[in-house]
Amino acid sequence: MSSIKSWSHWTPEGAFKITPKVLATSWFYELSLGDRPLATYDYAFTAAGSIGAGEHDSTIGAKGASLNVPDDPAKWNGFT
């Protein structure tokens, strides 16, 4: 069995992370900035795209679009 991987992407505001989790029999993806959870999503690419779409601007205190976080987690600059 392979281990479950998380995606991370470093920005001037801190490191964003997408962590796969399972609840009962359903997978979901938790998006966080540092140790602070931001939201959960059905898909990793939806979590990644939410940053640039501005869904978390008020929480992170910056315009997500200006952070240049790729919508595709496979293009994030860190893989943990």
Residue pairs with C-beta under 8 A, 6 or more apart in sequence:
4 20
5 20
5 79
5 80
6 17
6 18
6 19
6 20
6 79
6 80
7 17
7 18
7 44
7 48
7 73
7 74
7 76
7 78
7 79
7 80
8 15
8 16
8 17
8 18
8 76
8 77
8 78
8 79
8 80
9 15
9 16
9 17
9 48
9 69
9 70
9 76
9 77
9 78
10 77
10 78
11 67
11 68
11 69
12 62
12 67
13 33
13 60
13 61
13 62
13 67
14 33
14 34
14 60
15 33
15 34
15 78
16 31
16 32
16 33
16 51
16 69
16 76
17 31
17 32
17 33
17 80
18 29
18 30
18 31
18 44
18 47
18 48
18 73
18 76
19 29
19 30
19 32
20 27
20 28
20 29
20 44
21 27
21 28
21 29
21 30
21 40
22 28
28 40
28 41
28 42
29 40
29 41
29 42
29 43
29 44
29 46
29 47
30 37
30 39
30 40
30 47
31 37
31 38
31 39
31 40
31 41
31 47
31 48
31 50
31 51
31 56
32 38
33 56
33 59
33 60
36 59
38 50
38 56
38 59
38 60
39 47
39 50
39 55
39 56
40 47
41 47
41 50
44 73
45 71
45 72
45 73
47 73
48 69
48 70
48 71
48 72
48 73
48 76
49 71
50 56
50 64
51 64
51 67
51 69
52 64
52 65
52 67
52 68
52 69
52 71
53 64
53 65
54 63
54 64
54 65
55 64
56 64
57 63
57 64
69 76
70 76
